Amino acid sequence: MPRRDIPHYHEFVTKDERPQPGATYHWYLGDEYVYTARVIEFRGGCWAHIELVKPAPKHAAVYAPGMSFEIKVAHYRIEPADV
């Protein structure tokens, strides 16, 4: 079987760092804050369904509060948000 060169989800996010459904987080791509969103569903792999609470001012033209969509969690860095 060929060796995989693609990093797996668990190499990015440990079980202890998984986003919890119902919790709200600040989401970052690299060091850039993108939005604050609540996790609606986390499927245990690398995908989550989120609902936007507040976009970063820089991204307000693209994202609006109340939007919901799927994201690949491993691409983001998250911090718990007090909302």
Secondary structure, 3 states (H helix, E strand, C coil): CCCCCCCCHHHCCCHHHCCCCCCEEEEEECCEEEEEEEEEEECCCCEEEEEEEEECHHHCCCCCCCCEEEEEHHHCEEEECCC
